[in-house]
């Protein structure tokens, strides 16, 4: 049986303490990827194992993304500071 793609969710930072980190790819609040404004973060889980805090509505993602969509979002100005060129 093949593994289904991972699921990525963008979540409001206020929900970070409600996450059961044993159910997602991140290990703690210290390892989440936050946007530049520190208002949103990313969670990842295996498609076959949706976290109970998502299933029961404790946390409602702002967006649910594929791997490719998450990578594209991480390249935007909201998620990545521009790198200054050294002359």
VENSULVEN-V958561 format. One record per residue. N is the residue number from 1. RES is the residue in one small letter. NEAR is the number of other ideal C-beta (glycine too) atoms within 8 Angstrom. Layout:
# VENSULVEN-V958561
n=[N,N]
res=[RES,RES]
near=[NEAR,NEAR]
This chain:
# VENSULVEN-V958561
n=[1,2,3,4,5,6,7,8,9,10,11,12,13,14,15,16,17,18,19,20,21,22,23,24,25,26,27,28,29,30,31,32,33,34,35,36,37,38,39,40,41,42,43,44,45,46,47,48,49,50,51,52,53,54,55,56,57,58,59,60,61,62,63,64,65,66,67,68,69,70,71,72,73,74,75,76,77,78,79,80,81,82,83,84,85,86,87]
res=[x,x,x,x,x,x,x,x,x,x,x,x,x,x,x,x,x,x,x,x,x,x,x,x,x,x,x,x,x,x,x,x,x,x,x,x,x,x,x,x,x,x,x,x,x,x,x,x,x,x,x,x,x,x,x,x,x,x,x,x,x,x,x,x,x,x,x,x,x,x,x,x,x,x,x,x,x,x,x,x,x,x,x,x,x,x,x]
near=[2,3,7,6,7,9,12,13,14,12,14,7,10,4,9,10,5,7,15,8,9,4,10,11,6,10,5,7,8,5,6,11,6,7,9,8,6,6,6,11,11,12,14,11,14,8,10,5,7,8,13,9,11,13,7,6,6,7,11,5,10,8,6,7,11,8,9,6,9,12,8,8,11,10,7,8,6,7,10,8,4,5,4,4,4,3,2]
